[in-house]
Amino acid sequence: MECKQDGGTVPAKGWIAIGNVAYGGFLACGGVAVGPISLGGVAIGLVASGGVAIGLLSFAGLALGFCALGGMAAGYLAYGGVAVGWLAAEGGSAVARHFANGGAAFAAHANDEAARWFMSQHPFFSYAKVWVERIWLLIWLPLGLVLWQVSRIRRRASGS
């Protein structure tokens, strides 16, 4: 990442981009990350993960997307602590138009046999449960990428 004359920074750009602001052709990782696969504080992409994620498949504290998984998840299908879905939602609090399962569920089919059957048959909800069980991988992988990049920058700066 280069510095501009006014003291700002230039966004990282490339197939794999890592920086404060990153635009990746394949992978973007940073404070603000935009790319097909995005990991960051604010991540936008087809598959997005971070603090706030917007994407086709998003996993985040606040996840917005077609399939959303997170603390607060909103999308066509949503799974999380607070889940708001158009078709279906599952979580602590779940609100959806058709199917909802959760502690507090609101939908045409809320906490009934039809909702339980739908959740058990739909691949997104099956995979969401597996992802939540293995959440530590999604936390440590981005941290490892960031630490690797920081070590690369430090070695380059020290001339090693």
C-alpha positions, -999 to 999 in steps of 0.1 A, spaced: 0 0 0 14 33 -10 9 67 6 -4 97 -13 12 131 -9 -17 143 12 -11 116 37 -40 93 26 -36 58 14 -41 42 -20 -65 12 -20 -50 -22 -26 -61 -36 -60 -54 -69 -76 -66 -105 -80 -58 -109 -43 -59 -75 -25 -51 -70 12 -51 -35 28 -72 -9 46 -94 -6 15 -91 -36 -8 -106 -42 -42 -99 -78 -53 -106 -96 -86 -108 -128 -66 -102 -121 -29 -103 -89 -10 -93 -86 27 -93 -54 47 -111 -28 67 -133 -23 36 -132 -52 12 -149 -55 -22 -145 -85 -44 -161 -119 -52 -147 -133 -19 -145 -106 7 -132 -106 43 -132 -74 63 -148 -50 87 -172 -41 59 -172 -68 32 -191 -66 -1 -190 -95 -26 -206 -127 -38 -193 -145 -6 -187 -119 21 -176 -123 57 -168 -97 84 -183 -72 108 -209 -61 82 -213 -82 51 -233 -77 20 -234 -105 -6 -251 -134 -22 -239 -155 7 -229 -133 37 -216 -143 71 -211 -115 96 -222 -98 128 -246 -79 105 -252 -101 74 -273 -88 45 -278 -110 14 -297 -136 -5 -285 -162 21 -275 -145 53 -259 -160 84 -249 -140 114 -257 -123 147 -283 -102 128 -291 -117 95 -315 -104 68 -321 -119 34 -343 -142 14 -330 -170 37 -317 -160 71 -301 -178 100 -288 -161 132 -295 -146 166 -320 -123 150 -330 -136 116 -353 -118 92 -360 -137 60 -384 -133 31 -389 -170 25 -375 -185 58 -357 -176 89 -342 -196 118 -327 -183 150 -332 -169 185 -357 -145 170 -370 -154 136 -393 -134 113 -402 -145 78 -431 -145 54 -435 -183 51 -413 -203 75 -397 -195 108 -382 -215 136 -368 -200 168 -374 -189 204 -396 -161 191 -409 -170 156 -433 -151 134 -444 -164 100 -473 -182 83 -456 -214 96 -439 -205 128 -424 -233 150 -448 -259 134 -442 -291 116 -441 -274 81 -414 -250 93 -393 -278 109 -396 -299 77 -386 -270 55 -356 -261 76 -345 -298 77 -348 -302 39 -333 -269 27 -295 -271 22 -288 -235 34 -302 -243 69 -284 -276 70 -251 -260 61 -257 -230 84 -259 -253 114 -226 -269 104 -210 -234 98 -220 -222 132 -204 -253 148 -172 -245 130 -173 -208 133 -137 -206 147 -124 -214 112 -141 -183 98 -126 -162 126 -90 -174 125 -86 -176 87 -90 -139 81 -68 -131 111 -41 -154 97 -43 -137 63 -40 -102 79 -10 -113 102 7 -128 71 3 -95 52 16 -74 81 47 -96 84 53 -92 46 50 -54 48 74 -53 79 100 -75 61 98 -53 30 101 -21 50 131 -34 69 148 -44 37 150 -81 45 
